[in-house]
């Protein structure tokens, strides 16, 4: 049997699969380099190719003997302009330009914008951002199915470039007909997480959550400034959030993005929800075997701020050095987590806690583990909530999450510091203690003479009822005759 792989850092790593990395051999190489969650971008490719990728991930999972999470990232609505007669035009600052519903090819004076919902929401005084903000048009007049504006920032504009409307909640559903087809496919394939794009309000998450019905974790991508105005409500009905800095950075001023990243991470931590930082983390490694110093600092800062996971996009999907990019993230995370300032920051944190037995037990487990110099915290979890609470406390030691549900074990791969293991549930206190010690030994989280801290819920097997904390001494003989 393959020896279970144990990560020596607590921040999780997500890698996007694509042409550069979607074979079974490359997927295993990425896992061994440090990937905990594989992201499948539903914007590209067909279902047959994605089914093959998912099957390859599950083959690797069986080979390495560790749960691996799969995230399906839905495309969401894509707002784009139409075509130009010559493929592109150059817009000059100060000129007039019109966007309308006319499907005729555009020119230097106008172009199609085939989204009636945008015209319903537009008002004079709003700026439209085209091509990731490279072109900016200030709207002066709005008519029925058309909007006339003045070019504020000019440049070349070509066919099908994207459109962003900052500071406006657009009357668009976050889940398109394509997304519904992709979502049903992903759930049939038993993916572990579904990432929702274009989330503007909690209703967008609620719609997806109703369809998913507990079959996967729901991650809301925070990429629209409108979502920031109702962040707490979105967090309440999501299982995790992503700081999607790409679109967020288009619609916000660039200098506002770092502060918003910190705010989202903190809000997610307080809510006890996992948080991912994504977009352009090691962008230069698409074509270079080494990152820039600024990129390394960016990754390190996200870890210092308390993110659960950091994500690679194009770097691992289409880049020339996917495994090397993962290795860099792995090394940076390991180094940061050994930094005294990182450890002190966790000690100084003041999280919002509820007056519940569950929060009290998990907070105490961290304190007890530090006081008795325990080597690990072991928590029994049916739904994953006990393990997520333990992670939220950011203990100094590893947290082993023991669950009888393989889907929960996989889902927990996204969460900071958790070493999830699928095992049969326990039915007695003695069995709980014995299994905790055996599993800690087997997975390298404890050795002879170590102490471990165990949390569980009694009656055993009852989801969300953490009410037991126990200190156990590991003799080293627990694996004999087992």
ChimeraX attribute file (.defattr): number of C-alpha atoms within 10 A of each C-alpha:
attribute: neighborCount
match mode: 1-to-1
recipient: residues
	/A:1	6
	/A:2	9
	/A:3	11
	/A:4	14
	/A:5	16
	/A:6	13
	/A:7	18
	/A:8	14
	/A:9	21
	/A:10	24
	/A:11	26
	/A:12	26
	/A:13	27
	/A:14	28
	/A:15	30
	/A:16	26
	/A:17	26
	/A:18	22
	/A:19	10
	/A:20	18
	/A:21	24
	/A:22	23
	/A:23	16
	/A:24	18
	/A:25	13
	/A:26	16
	/A:27	22
	/A:28	22
	/A:29	17
	/A:30	23
	/A:31	24
	/A:32	16
	/A:33	20
	/A:34	26
	/A:35	27
	/A:36	25
	/A:37	26
	/A:38	27
	/A:39	23
	/A:40	27
	/A:41	19
	/A:42	21
	/A:43	15
	/A:44	11
	/A:45	11
	/A:46	10
	/A:47	14
	/A:48	8
	/A:49	11
	/A:50	22
	/A:51	15
	/A:52	14
	/A:53	21
	/A:54	20
	/A:55	13
	/A:56	19
	/A:57	23
	/A:58	17
	/A:59	14
	/A:60	20
	/A:61	16
	/A:62	13
	/A:63	12
	/A:64	18
	/A:65	14
	/A:66	22
	/A:67	26
	/A:68	26
	/A:69	25
	/A:70	29
	/A:71	26
	/A:72	26
	/A:73	24
	/A:74	24
	/A:75	20
	/A:76	22
	/A:77	17
	/A:78	15
	/A:79	16
	/A:80	18
	/A:81	24
	/A:82	22
	/A:83	20
	/A:84	20
	/A:85	14
	/A:86	11
	/A:87	14
	/A:88	16
	/A:89	17
	/A:90	13
	/A:91	22
	/A:92	17
	/A:93	15
	/A:94	14
	/A:95	14
	/A:96	19
	/A:97	20
	/A:98	23
	/A:99	23
	/A:100	24
	/A:101	18
	/A:102	15
	/A:103	12
	/A:104	14
	/A:105	15
	/A:106	24
	/A:107	19
	/A:108	17
	/A:109	13
	/A:110	19
	/A:111	23
	/A:112	22
	/A:113	24
	/A:114	18
	/A:115	16
	/A:116	14
	/A:117	12
	/A:118	22
	/A:119	20
	/A:120	15
	/A:121	14
	/A:122	21
	/A:123	16
	/A:124	13
	/A:125	13
	/A:126	18
	/A:127	22
	/A:128	20
	/A:129	20
	/A:130	23
	/A:131	20
	/A:132	16
	/A:133	18
	/A:134	13
	/A:135	21
	/A:136	23
	/A:137	27
	/A:138	21
	/A:139	23
	/A:140	16
	/A:141	16
	/A:142	20
	/A:143	12
	/A:144	10
	/A:145	17
	/A:146	20
	/A:147	23
	/A:148	20
	/A:149	23
	/A:150	20
	/A:151	22
	/A:152	18
	/A:153	17
	/A:154	17
	/A:155	15
	/A:156	12
	/A:157	19
	/A:158	20
	/A:159	19
	/A:160	18
	/A:161	15
	/A:162	16
	/A:163	20
	/A:164	22
	/A:165	21
	/A:166	18
	/A:167	15
	/A:168	16
	/A:169	17
	/A:170	17
	/A:171	12
	/A:172	16
	/A:173	15
	/A:174	21
	/A:175	22
	/A:176	15
	/A:177	11
	/A:178	14
	/A:179	21
	/A:180	15
	/A:181	12
	/A:182	20
	/A:183	23
	/A:184	13
	/A:185	16
	/A:186	27
	/A:187	17
	/A:188	11
	/A:189	14
	/A:190	14
	/A:191	23
	/A:192	26
	/A:193	27
	/A:194	27
	/A:195	26
	/A:196	24
	/A:197	25
	/A:198	24
	/A:199	25
	/A:200	28
	/A:201	19
	/A:202	19
	/A:203	15
	/A:204	19
	/A:205	26
	/A:206	15
	/A:207	13
	/A:208	21
	/A:209	20
	/A:210	9
	/A:211	13
	/A:212	18
	/A:213	10
	/A:214	9
	/A:215	16
	/A:216	23
	/A:217	22
	/A:218	24
	/A:219	28
	/A:220	30
	/A:221	26
	/A:222	25
	/A:223	23
	/A:224	28
	/A:225	23
	/A:226	20
	/A:227	21
	/A:228	17
	/A:229	13
	/A:230	13
	/A:231	20
	/A:232	16
	/A:233	15
	/A:234	25
	/A:235	23
	/A:236	15
	/A:237	17
	/A:238	21
	/A:239	21
	/A:240	26
	/A:241	24
	/A:242	27
	/A:243	25
	/A:244	21
	/A:245	24
	/A:246	15
	/A:247	18
	/A:248	22
	/A:249	21
	/A:250	22
	/A:251	23
	/A:252	17
	/A:253	9
	/A:254	11
	/A:255	9
	/A:256	11
	/A:257	18
	/A:258	14
	/A:259	10
	/A:260	18
	/A:261	21
	/A:262	16
	/A:263	16
	/A:264	23
	/A:265	25
	/A:266	17
	/A:267	17
	/A:268	26
	/A:269	21
	/A:270	15
	/A:271	18
	/A:272	23
	/A:273	23
	/A:274	26
	/A:275	28
	/A:276	28
	/A:277	25
	/A:278	21
	/A:279	19
	/A:280	20
	/A:281	25
	/A:282	28
	/A:283	19
	/A:284	16
	/A:285	23
	/A:286	21
	/A:287	14
	/A:288	16
	/A:289	15
	/A:290	15
	/A:291	18
	/A:292	13
	/A:293	9
	/A:294	11
	/A:295	16
	/A:296	17
	/A:297	13
	/A:298	16
	/A:299	22
	/A:300	19
	/A:301	15
	/A:302	23
	/A:303	22
	/A:304	18
	/A:305	16
	/A:306	23
	/A:307	26
	/A:308	27
	/A:309	25
	/A:310	26
	/A:311	27
	/A:312	26
	/A:313	24
	/A:314	21
	/A:315	30
	/A:316	29
	/A:317	22
	/A:318	18
	/A:319	22
	/A:320	18
	/A:321	20
	/A:322	28
	/A:323	25
	/A:324	19
	/A:325	28
	/A:326	26
	/A:327	17
	/A:328	20
	/A:329	26
	/A:330	22
	/A:331	15
	/A:332	17
	/A:333	24
	/A:334	17
	/A:335	13
	/A:336	19
	/A:337	20
	/A:338	11
	/A:339	11
	/A:340	9
	/A:341	12
	/A:342	16
	/A:343	16
	/A:344	10
	/A:345	13
	/A:346	16
	/A:347	13
	/A:348	8
	/A:349	10
	/A:350	10
	/A:351	14
	/A:352	12
	/A:353	13
	/A:354	9
	/A:355	8
	/A:356	10
	/A:357	13
	/A:358	23
	/A:359	20
	/A:360	15
	/A:361	20
	/A:362	29
	/A:363	18
	/A:364	15
	/A:365	26
	/A:366	22
	/A:367	15
	/A:368	18
	/A:369	21
	/A:370	16
	/A:371	9
	/A:372	13
	/A:373	15
	/A:374	21
	/A:375	22
	/A:376	24
	/A:377	31
	/A:378	32
	/A:379	30
	/A:380	28
	/A:381	29
	/A:382	24
	/A:383	18
	/A:384	22
	/A:385	19
	/A:386	25
	/A:387	31
	/A:388	23
	/A:389	19
	/A:390	29
	/A:391	27
	/A:392	25
	/A:393	22
	/A:394	22
	/A:395	22
	/A:396	21
	/A:397	18
	/A:398	23
	/A:399	29
	/A:400	25
	/A:401	29
	/A:402	29
	/A:403	24
	/A:404	18
	/A:405	17
	/A:406	16
	/A:407	21
	/A:408	25
	/A:409	28
	/A:410	22
	/A:411	22
	/A:412	29
	/A:413	25
	/A:414	29
	/A:415	26
	/A:416	26
	/A:417	29
	/A:418	27
	/A:419	24
	/A:420	28
	/A:421	24
	/A:422	17
	/A:423	16
	/A:424	11
	/A:425	18
	/A:426	19
	/A:427	12
	/A:428	11
	/A:429	14
	/A:430	10
	/A:431	11
	/A:432	20
	/A:433	21
	/A:434	15
	/A:435	19
	/A:436	26
	/A:437	27
	/A:438	18
	/A:439	19
	/A:440	21
	/A:441	20
	/A:442	15
	/A:443	16
	/A:444	14
	/A:445	21
	/A:446	24
	/A:447	19
	/A:448	12
	/A:449	11
	/A:450	20
	/A:451	21
	/A:452	29
	/A:453	26
	/A:454	24
	/A:455	27
	/A:456	30
	/A:457	20
	/A:458	15
	/A:459	13
	/A:460	18
	/A:461	18
	/A:462	13
	/A:463	17
	/A:464	15
	/A:465	18
	/A:466	27
	/A:467	17
	/A:468	17
	/A:469	18
	/A:470	16
	/A:471	17
	/A:472	16
	/A:473	16
	/A:474	21
	/A:475	15
	/A:476	15
	/A:477	13
	/A:478	17
	/A:479	14
	/A:480	7
	/A:481	5
	/A:482	6
